[in-house]
């Protein structure tokens, strides 16, 4: 187009140098081979325009050499950009695989329970951040659950998340009681947290709030231990109750949790009931006017009859409340006890 316009314009107007736009723009989105090809086409166009306009030999040589140097630079720039994109793609794939290994999605059904989960990381390029949850089968038979939140957020907190989840997955299978499991996690976190925490950029205390449950397959109850975490919500026949116990313990890693004798609470958990576990990124999400998200009030109006449906409503409402994605890591885990006739065996 530039060549045609130049040839149709007055001889006093020279648009030939504008052909340099072609390789310059191509290098922004195409590979080095395509950029080199467009550069050769641009050089041919420059020759055609200069010949049509009767440019002097000196001016013609200067324009062609300048265009050739520019094309070579654009080919190099395109190669560097493609190579960096390839490296970034590889790094992202490795990071995604590592994050999936650390925070493995729980099964849809385990024991006598149906599960649903939602995770929104504060950092756009991350799949997980400083929030965590996991499930495991215990003796009894029963299902053990943890929902936690490290003090930091984003990718820098993944090391601390890995310590907690590793200790939980190991202890859930060998600890005979929930109290023993909590003690094992406290011991592991207190011992290992400083080795993986980001102490250079975050010099404060490192700890993890955690909520742990043991849900027997047969009994219509659940055992709960809260270590400084927001209280779970129990939805029983569409009535919502915040299970805020008086016997909460300090967060894991603060050295205030005794290794033996800590108290756990028992709650009624009947078929059809749902337990909603969440992190403070949910209840601390602010609206444009500065109002915190009223989770307990909103749950009363939701019609979700299963965990996945409930979490979809919460996610939509949470984003609508804030007007954007939450600024902090958000994790939710919805647990529903199935009626006896719908119970399934263990799935892994």
Order of alpha helices (4+ residues) and beta strands (2+ residues): alpha-alpha-alpha-alpha-beta-beta-beta-beta-alpha-alpha-beta-beta-beta-beta-beta-beta-alpha-alpha-alpha-beta
